[in-house]
Structure formats: structure tokens, C-alpha cells
Amino acid sequence: MTLRLRAYLVDDERLAIERLTRLLAATGRVDVVGSSMDPEEALGYLRQHPVDVLFLDIQMPGMTGFDLLTALDHDVRVIFTTAYDAYALEAFTVNSVDYLLKPVEADRLGRAVDKLARLISQPGPDIRTLARELAAQLSHGRPLERIASRVGERTTLLEVARVSHFVAKDKLTYAVIGRREHVIDLTLAQLEARLDPRRFLRIHRATIVNVSFVHEVDAWVDGGILVRLKDEEKTELSVARDRVRELKVRLGL
């Protein structure tokens, strides 16, 4: 008789939970014993009910997936379901824990469940310590290489090097690639802390530019300047007066 695994799902997107629930049911090996879009609610459940595996998102409002793990009073097997830049998550795979990039694919999920079934009888890693270490890596580690754009249930992973600029408008942040604007979850302040400072520069309170895309520089009003990008639209971006000097230094002007 095949051992059925008890799983709990935590994700701030209802559609993501519904999709993962369907995919897990289709494996015939996992029983979803509960789920929540609220990390605090999930924490209360997990403190009272043992589960075999926790499918956990990382980026959630109020409490991140790492915060939740650190707050637990016991270790639990974790499979991350995330649109986050995946490089640091490799640290978890060598500690008998897996991760799945959104949108989760059935084949990839199946392999993760296979791995979990093999490891379930073995001692688990110190997941809370690992969570703290990985949170530090993601906060202070190497610059972002990919960034997620989520629209409904669909997630697109964008190569940061292809982004000509980031812009904040209408209370949203957009990554611009060619003619398309992609909504992303990070603020410009968060991006400024995570992007490669050799490539990206904040030139305005609402704009971060990829310096490698700057094609022309024109004088503008009030001591500021205007940069024209080498994209299809020849996009023009204004540079705040207090940012002009740093941009010129970066461009070797």
C-alpha cells in the first residue's frame, strides 16, 4: 500500500492554492489536509497539527515564508512554491528540501513528491536555521538575475538584464522590456537594494534605468537632463537634478 502524505498549503494567491490542490490530488499520493492564504492562520494550524510536508510560498504580505518557518516550534519538510529568483533556493535542495517555480508544472511536482517519499523516513534538516540563513542570502546576496511578473494565475520570469528601466506609476511598479510593461511586486526602493548597482541607477523618484540602455543624453529644464534609450520606442526618461552627476560619472561623461 502506497503511503499517502499529509500536506498543508500556504500561498497568498487563491488560484495558486486551487491549482496546486488539483495537481496534488492527481498524483494519488498526497492528501491536502488544509490550506491558507494567511501565514498567521497557517502558523496557528501548524503548531497544533503535524503534517508530512508544507508547500509554502515565500513572498507574502505581513509574514514571509521564512518568517513562518522561523516562528514554528518544530521542523517540517518544506517544498517552496515560489516565483522568486531561484538561485539561493538551491541551498535547500542539498538539505533534502525542494522548490517549485510558479506556475507549478505537474511533471516537476511529481518529481518533488517522489523525492519527498524517499526522504520522509529519514531525519529532516534544521529547516528553521536554514530559513534564517536563506532569508539573509536573498536580502544581501548577489544581485537579482530574474524577477517575477504575476498576473492572475500566470507568472512570467523576466531576465533582469533585458529590462531597460523600472518605473513606478499608479501605485504599481513595472519592469519595461521592449514595448511591454510587466507588473512586479517589488517597490523601487526594494529593487534599488537588490539590483546590480553597476548596471542599474535610480535617476528619478519614479524611475530606475539600466545604464547599458542609455543611448543619448540631452540637457533639460531646471538643471536636469533627459536620457534617450536605445529601445524600439527610443524612450525618453527625465533625470532629477540631484541624480545628474552620478549618472554622468556612470556614463563616463
MOMO-V646137 format. One record per residue. N is the residue number from 0. PSI is psi in whole degrees, -180 to 180 (999 if undefined). NEAR is the number of other C-alpha atoms within 12 Angstrom. Layout:
# MOMO-V646137
((N	PSI	NEAR) (N	PSI	NEAR))
This chain:
# MOMO-V646137
((0	131	5) (1	131	11) (2	127	17) (3	132	23) (4	139	29) (5	124	31) (6	147	34) (7	138	38) (8	134	44) (9	119	46) (10	140	40) (11	2	31) (12	118	33) (13	-43	19) (14	-34	23) (15	-40	34) (16	-44	32) (17	-42	23) (18	-47	24) (19	-37	41) (20	-44	31) (21	-44	21) (22	-39	25) (23	-40	34) (24	-37	23) (25	-22	18) (26	-24	24) (27	10	20) (28	-4	24) (29	132	34) (30	121	27) (31	107	30) (32	-9	26) (33	166	28) (34	161	35) (35	148	32) (36	-5	30) (37	111	27) (38	-35	35) (39	-44	26) (40	-42	22) (41	-41	34) (42	-43	34) (43	-41	20) (44	-47	23) (45	-26	33) (46	-23	19) (47	-20	13) (48	119	21) (49	142	23) (50	161	29) (51	-32	32) (52	144	40) (53	119	45) (54	116	46) (55	129	46) (56	159	43) (57	-54	39) (58	106	32) (59	149	27) (60	142	19) (61	-58	16) (62	124	25) (63	169	30) (64	-35	40) (65	-41	34) (66	-43	30) (67	-47	39) (68	-41	40) (69	-33	24) (70	-17	25) (71	150	28) (72	11	19) (73	162	22) (74	154	27) (75	147	38) (76	136	43) (77	135	44) (78	114	40) (79	139	38) (80	102	39) (81	154	38) (82	10	36) (83	153	36) (84	123	33) (85	-4	29) (86	-43	23) (87	-20	28) (88	-15	33) (89	-27	21) (90	-30	23) (91	-31	30) (92	-32	25) (93	-7	15) (94	32	25) (95	27	32) (96	149	38) (97	172	35) (98	153	40) (99	128	34) (100	137	34) (101	149	37) (102	135	32) (103	132	33) (104	144	20) (105	-43	22) (106	-44	16) (107	-39	23) (108	-42	33) (109	-41	24) (110	-36	20) (111	-40	34) (112	-38	40) (113	-46	24) (114	-43	25) (115	-43	35) (116	-35	24) (117	-31	18) (118	-9	23) (119	-29	25) (120	-4	14) (121	156	14) (122	137	15) (123	166	24) (124	167	23) (125	83	23) (126	-30	36) (127	-41	26) (128	-43	23) (129	-39	31) (130	-43	35) (131	-42	23) (132	-42	23) (133	-37	27) (134	-40	28) (135	-40	17) (136	-43	23) (137	-28	29) (138	-34	21) (139	7	17) (140	-157	19) (141	158	19) (142	158	26) (143	136	33) (144	-30	25) (145	156	28) (146	145	36) (147	139	31) (148	115	33) (149	126	28) (150	107	20) (151	-127	15) (152	-8	21) (153	133	19) (154	129	26) (155	130	25) (156	121	28) (157	137	28) (158	119	20) (159	-35	30) (160	-23	26) (161	-8	26) (162	122	35) (163	-35	41) (164	160	45) (165	140	43) (166	142	36) (167	127	28) (168	149	17) (169	38	9) (170	18	14) (171	160	19) (172	135	28) (173	141	33) (174	128	40) (175	123	34) (176	115	29) (177	-126	19) (178	1	16) (179	141	19) (180	127	23) (181	124	31) (182	133	30) (183	161	33) (184	-20	27) (185	148	30) (186	168	25) (187	-35	31) (188	-42	21) (189	-40	20) (190	-43	34) (191	-33	30) (192	-23	22) (193	-20	28) (194	157	35) (195	114	24) (196	-15	22) (197	-19	20) (198	-35	28) (199	143	34) (200	135	40) (201	116	36) (202	-6	34) (203	158	29) (204	-21	23) (205	9	27) (206	134	33) (207	130	41) (208	146	48) (209	108	38) (210	-30	36) (211	-14	25) (212	-5	32) (213	125	32) (214	-43	22) (215	155	23) (216	126	27) (217	145	20) (218	148	19) (219	-168	18) (220	158	12) (221	30	13) (222	0	16) (223	179	23) (224	167	26) (225	131	29) (226	143	36) (227	129	28) (228	157	28) (229	55	24) (230	180	24) (231	-33	16) (232	-6	16) (233	50	19) (234	136	24) (235	131	25) (236	135	36) (237	144	34) (238	123	34) (239	149	27) (240	-38	21) (241	-2	18) (242	-6	24) (243	-47	28) (244	-46	19) (245	-39	22) (246	-42	34) (247	-40	25) (248	-44	13) (249	-33	22) (250	-5	22) (251	31	10) (252	999	11))
